[in-house]
Structures are given as structure tokens and as C-alpha cells.
Amino acid sequence: MNSGNGLLVLMGSGETSPTMVTLHRELAAHLSGDADAVILETPYGFQVNRDDISNRAREYFRRSVGLATVIAPDTQAGSPSIGAPGNGDADKVRDLVRRADWVFSGPGSPSYALNRWHTLRLGEILRERVARGYGVTVMASAAACTVGFAALPVYEVYKAGHPPAWLTGLDLLGPLGLPVAVIPHYDNAEGGTHDTRFCYLGEPRLAALEHELPDESAVLGIDEHTAVIVDLSTSLVRVWGRGVMTIRRRGAGVPVPGGTTLHLKQLRELVTGTEPAVVPLPRRPADADAAHRAATAGTGGAATLQEAVAAAELRFDSAEEARDAGAMAEVAVELESVIAAWSADMEEDQGGEWARTVLHGMIRRLAQAAGRGLREPEHTLGRILVPLLGLRRRLRADGAYDLADEVREAVAAGGVRLHDTAEGSEWRWEEEADDQQTGSRSQA
């Protein structure tokens, strides 16, 4: 990939979920066959399960995107591939990132990542990549938090109760003339009864923080399962996915929907407040629809695992009510495939355990229905057929063969086949008779 054909991609969430596969493939198409692709583990480098997260990320890009990647380790944490922390190791990581055609970084702690990247001068390298339009740089979730001139310490505010305050960000967007604080997970709704929008800040805390930003700056919000793609060669900005990009100044937001492309100059004017607050943005419905289809491909038609599970439950309930065992089994099989597709997601607590619990419940309900079905001929048909066959025997003994045949035809319409022998009449459930899976029942 030549140095003048670069892309900067910011993702609000779902960076290693099925919803982003289509976009990742589009980004990988910009690379040559022998491209160097690097995953920066720094944002989650402090976590004890960082190796597992890295392995899942590498497998996701290998299997779903066809991209071979290497891990640029957090040198403070150490790594078998680089060795114990040291200046030489930091140089290796810096060189790895500087030469990479594709760099990706995702979930974890924005404040930890900023501290490490400032110390290792990796922030300078990432900023240089964007300034000279080199390669593909993908910053998602926690990493996306770091790219503005100001950054949000999510963990400290939401988890530890620290007073809301901005950190100094990497300012990757500064060379593009965008003085912004980037907030991913902008439309988060996990809180249910409490406000977790704006990357878990909620409205009151974001409103307070906005007053600390310079007048010519703004908040750039990116919804979950949504990406903002900046083409550094054409200066075009595209919003991709199911949600919107929001430019917010002093509480007033201008939404830019998925499927919209605008020029970088227009985005600058929205950020600095020189463009009117209400702007006729170039919405292209066909593109928006295509983006939504791409974002939900292979996920059961849903943009999140939670949505896929909820839809599967509704379908399963409807199939059970209709007594359609085949449809019940099909829903369970499809849900298992959806859970497997989401298993590589780097984000923790994305509903995997809950989804498996729902799937197990479906299997148990299907087993109960199957058990009732296996007992059906004996417990239901048997109680009905005993008196009917007794009646038919008496009719035949009295010579009323026409009436006896009517009884035969009536039970045959219900799926029961009769066979007369010298000892009496035998019956079989028609499916069992066809498959020769069960013995005969007789009325002496």
C-alpha cells in the first residue's frame, strides 16, 4: 500500500464481532498480499487474560477477514515474543508499528493506553501515520477514546467513581483540523434503568465535561456497531453501520447517519461551529441500507448478540406454540451458530454466557416436547383406540361390515393404520408403520 492512500477508521464498538466483518474485509482490500498487519495490545495489556484476548483477535482476523496479524505487545506487561520489558523492546514495538500497513487497537482502558503510548512515544508514531496518510489505522472502543486532543478516563469515572475530567489525548485528528474528544459507545443502553450513554458517562457528567472544552472544539460521538472512515487521500468522511456519528457542541448534537459521506471540510465546520447547527447532510438511503445489511450479515439479522438471542427466543416460542418441532430445532441450531460467530469478540461481558443459557433452555424445552411426542401413541391414541376397536369388533361380529369399515377409515384419517388378524385388530401409528420402528398394538 502506498503512503498516500491511507485510512483512519474509528469504531464505536463491536470491532471483532460479526457485525464488522464486512467492513474489515473492505479495509483489508486496500492492502497488498504480503502486508504487515499489527494488533496493538496496549489498552488491555494490564489484564491477566491479555494473551487470550490477543489470540481471539488474531483468530478473528485470520478466519473472518483472511488477514494474518502479529501482536505488538505492551512492553510493560512483557511478552514471550519480545522478551522482558526494556528500551530495546520498546524500539522493536515502535518500529513494528511504524512500518505496519495495517494497525488495529481495541478494547481496554483508555487511560492505561494513553500512559503507555505517551511513555513509549507510540502516540507520536500513530499521529505521524495519520498526518502523512500512511496505511490503515483502526482505533476502536477504548483505543478510539484516545484519538482526540482530549480523552475520557472511562474506568476511573464509571467504575471507580473519580470526578469526571479530561485526559490529554493522542490528538491523531489534530493534523486533520479536527479538535475533538472522541466518545465511542455513544448510544450505549446497557444501564437499563440508569443512563449509560456517552461511553457510560450519562448526560449530566458529559454536560459538565463539555464546559471544560475550548469553544472551537466538539465531542465526536460514535454509536455502537458503527464506524467513521476517514479517507486521508480524498478527504472524505464516511459513516458506516447501524448507528450515527454525532458532532456535539454544548449539548446540541448534529447526527450524521450511517450511509452518509461528507467532505472533511464540512466536518471541520461542524466541529468548530462555523457551519449552521442544522445542515442538509448528503444522505444516501441505498448506501445506508447496504451498510446495515453488511453490519448484520451472518448474525441472524441482528446487529448485536443480545438482539439475535431475543429474536431467536421469539421465533422459538412461536414454533412451540405452533407445535412445530422442526422449526424449534432449527432456531436452536441457528442460535448455536450465532453464538459461535460472536465467540471471537474481544469485548468482555457481551452476553455470551446469557446466550448459552438461553440456548440450553431451548434444548431442554425441545427435549420435553420430544418426550411428550414419544409417549403420544400410548398415552393419547391408545386411550381413544381401545374403545373404538372394541366397537369395530362388535360391528364385525354383528355383520355390520360397512360400519366397521367406516371406523377403519375414520382412524386412518387420523394417521392410524389397522390390520385385522384372527386374534383381533392391530393398530400402528402411520409414521411408525412406515419406518417399522415399533411393534404392533392389538385389541383382543
N, C-alpha and C positions, 0 to 999 in steps of 0.2 A: 504493500500500500504506500503510495507516495505521500510526502509530508504535507501536501496542500489539499488533501481530501479527507480532512478529519471530521469526527463527530463527537459531540459531548452529549451523553444521554443521562437524564436524571429520572429515577423511578421512585414512585411513591410507596410501593410495597410489591410483594409477590414476585420478586426478582428471580427466584428459582422455582416458581410454581408453573403448572401447565399453562396458565393464562399468558405467560410472557414468552413461550417457546417460539411463536411465530415472529415476534419482534427480534428475539435473539438471533434467529436464523437470518433475518433481513440484515442485521448488523454484521453477522459473520460473513455474509456475501460480499462485504467490502474488503475482505482480507484475501491475501494470496494463500495458496495451498500449504506453504511452509511458514505461515505466520506465527510469530511468538505471542502467545496468549497467557496472561498472568492474572492470578487471583490474589488480591491483597487481603491477607487475613487479619490485618491490624485491628479493625473495630471489635472483633470478637477474640483477639489474641490473648486476652486475660482469662478467658473461660477455660475450665478444665476439659471441656469437651471440644476444644477447637479443632483437634485432629479429625473428629467425627464430622464436624460441620464442613471442614475443608474437603474431606473425602466425598461427602454427599454433593457438594458443589461441583467438584471435578466430574463426578459420575453424571450429574445432570447435564452439564455442557457436553460431555462425551456422547451420552446416549441420545439426548433430545435435540442437540444442536449440531452434533458432529464436529465439535471443537475440542482439540487436545489442549489442556491447560497445565500450567505449573503453579505452585504456591509460592508467593513471596511472603515468607514468614515474618511474624512480629519478632524482631530480634531480641526484644526484652524478654519474651517468653522462651526463646530458644527453639531450635528445631533440629532434628537429626539431619535434614538436608543441608543446613547451613552450618550447624555446629553451635557452640556456646556463643552467647552474645559478645560482641566486640566491634571495634571500629571497622575491621576488615569485613565482617559480616554485613554491617550497615552499608558499606560501599558496594558489596555484591547485590544487595537488595535495590539500592538506588540505580545501579547500572541495569539491573533486570527490568525495572520499571521504565527507565529512560528509553531503552531500546525496544520495548514491547509494542507490537502493532495493536494489541487489544489489552486493556486493563479493566478489571472489574473489582469493585468492592461493595460490600453489602451490609448485613445486619450487625448489631453490636451496640457499643457505646460511643456516641459522637465525641464526648469529652475525652475519653481514653484515646480514641483515634487521633484527635487533634494534638494532644500532648505528645504522642509518639511521633506523629508526622512532622510536627514542629522541631522536635529534638533531632530526628534523623534527616531533616531537610527534604523529606519526601514531598511535602507540600509545595516546595519550590519546583520540583520536577513535574508534579501534576499540573501546576499552574503554567509551566513552560509548554507542556504538551498542548494545552488549550490555546495559549497565546499564539503558537506557531502553527496551529491546525494540524497537529500530527496524530495519526492513529485514531482508534476508537476508545473512548474513555467512558466507562459506565459506572455511575455512582448511584447507589440505591439505598433506600431506608436510612439507616444511621449514617452511612457514608454520604448520602445526599444532604443530610443536615449540615455537613461540614463545608460545603462548596461555596456558600455565600461569604460576604465580608463579616457577617455576624452569625453565630451558630447557637443552637439551643441545646443545653445540657439536659437531655430528656430524663435520664436515670435519676440525676440529682433532684430534679424538681418533682417528678411524678412518683418516684419510688422512695426517695429519702426525705422529701419534704423541704428541700432547700428553697430559699426565696428565689423566684424567677429572676434570671439575669442572663444577659448575652455573653457568650464567649467570643474570642477573636477567631474568625473562620479562616479557611484557606483562601477565600476570595478568588476561586477559579473563574468566576463570572465577571470579575473586575475588568480584565482585558477586553471583554465584550461590551463594556459600558453599562453593566447591569449591577447597580449597588443594591443587592437584595439579601435577605435572610431566607434561606430555603427551608420550608417545613413540609416534610413528607407525611404520609398518613393523615392528610388534611381532613378527610371526611370520616375518620375512624368513628365507629359506633359501638365499640366493644363494651363501653361502660354501661349501656342499657339505661339504668336509672340516673346516671350521672354523666356529665359532658366530657367525653374523651376526644372530641375533635381537635384538630390542630396538633397532631402528634402527642395526644394525651394532655395537652395544656388546658383545654377548655376555654371558653370565651373570656371570662374575667381576667385570667392570667395573660392571655395573648393581648388583650386590650391594654393592660398595664405595661407590657413589654414594648408595645408599639410606640409608646410615648418616648422611649429611650432611643429610637432610631432617628437618624438625620432626616430632615424634611425631604430631601431629594431621593430618598430610598423607599423600599417597599418590602412587604412579605410576598414571597412567591410560593404559593401552596400547591402541592401536587397530591391529588386524590390517590387512594389505594388502587392497585392494579391499573395504574395509569403512568405514562412516561412522557417526558418532554425531550424531544430530539432536536438538538441544535446542529445544523449543517454548517460547519465552520468555513466551508468553501463558497457556499451560496448565500450565507447569512439568512437562511430561512429557518423558522422555528415551527416544529410540528408537534401537536398534542395527539398522543396515541393511547387507545384503551377505552375503558368504560366510563371513566370519570372526566374531570376537568382540571385545568390549571387555573389558579386564581391569583390575580395581582391585587393585593390588598394594601390600601393606604388609609391609616387612621380609621379603621373599622369598616371602610367601604371597599367592597371587593368587586372586581370585574372578572367574570368567569369566561374562560376560553375553552369551549367543549372539545372532547375527543373528535378527531377528524378535521380539526381546523389547522390551517397553515397560515402563518403571518410572517412578515419580514422582521428581522432583528431590530430595525429602526423603530417600528411600531411598538414592539415590546419595550424598548428603551423609553419611549414617550409615555407608555402606560406606567412604567416603574417610577419615572421622575415626576409624573403628574402634569406633563406638558400636553398630553393627549386628553380629550374630554373623557369623563368617567364612563359615559355610555358610548361605546364605539361599535359601529356596524362591522363586526369581525367576519371574515370570509368563511362562513360555514359551508362545508360540502357534505350534504347528507349521505351521499353514496360512500364517501370515504369513511364517514363516521360509522355507518353500518358495517362496512368491511372491517374496520378496526375492532368493532365489538364482536363480530363473528370470529375474527382471529384470536381475540383475547379469551374467548370461551371455547375454542376448539379443543376437543378431547377431554373436556371436564364435565360432561353431562349437560352442557348448555348453560352452566353456571359459572360466574366469574370468581367464586371462592369455594373452598371445600365446604364451608358451612351451608352455603346456598345449595350446593349439589346434594348434600345429605338431606336437607329439608325437602327438596323436590323429590328425592327418592322415597322418603317416608310417605309423602302424599300419594305417590304412584303405588307404593306397596299397599297402603290402606285401601285404595280404590280397587286394586286387584283382589285383595282379601274379601272385600265386601261383595265383589262380583263372583267370588268363588273360582277365580282363575289362577290355579296353581302354577301354570306355566308362566304367566306374567309375573307372579310373585317371585319365582325363581330367577327370572330374567332381571328383575330390578336388583335382587341381591347380588347377582354376578356382576352387573354393571357397576354397582356401588363399590364392590371389591376392586374393580379395575380403576375407578376414580381415586380411591384411597391410595392405591399403588402409584398412580401418576403424581400424587401430591407428596409422596414419601421423601422426595429429594429436596423439598423446600427447606431452605436454611433457617427460616424464621421458626423460633420456638413457640410452642403453645398455639398452634394454628388449627386445633380441633381434631388432630389425628386420633387421639385416644377416644374422644367422644364419638367420632365417626365409626371407629371399630366397635364401640359399644352398641351403636345403633344397628350396625350390620349383624352383630351377634344376636341381637333381639329379633331381627328379621328371620334369621336362621332358626331360632327357637320357635317362632310363630309358624314358620313353614313346616317344621317338624311336627308340631301339634296338629296342624291341618292334615299332614300326611298320615299321622296316626289315626285320626278320625276317619280318613278315607280308607285306610287298610281295614278298619273294623266295620265299614259301612255295610257290606253284603250281609254279614251275620246279624248285626245289631238292628238294622232297619229293614232290609229286604226280607231277611229271614222271618221276622215277626209278621210281615204282611203276607208272605207267600204260603206260610203254613196253613192258614185258614182257606186261602184261595185254592191251593192244591187239594185240600180236603173237599171243597165244594166241587172241584172238577172231577175228582174220583167218584163222588156220588152221582154226578150227572152222567158220567160214562157208565156207571153201574145201572142207571135207570134207562140207558139207551139214548139219552139226550146229547148225542154227539155234536150236533150243531152248536148247542150252548157251550159244551166243553171246549170246542174249537174257538169260540169267542173269548173264552177265558185265556186260552193259549195266546191268541192274537193280542189281547189286552196287555198281558205281561211282556210279550215280545216287544210291544211298542215302548215299554219302559226299559228295554235293554236286557231282558231275561230270556234265556233260551231253555225250552222244556224238551225233555226226551222221555218218552213212555217206554217202560220195561214191564216185564211180567210181574216184578215185585212192586211196582208203583211208578211214580213220575219223578224224574231227576231234574234239577234246575242248575243253571250256571249263569253267573253274571257274564254278559256277552263278551266283554273285553277279556275276561279270564278264559272263556271258552276259546276265543281266537288265539290267545297266546299259550293255551294249555298250561297255565301256571298253577291252577288249583284243582282240587278234586271235586267230585260232584256232590250235590246235596239231594237227598231223596225224601219223598213223602210216602211212607209205607201204606 
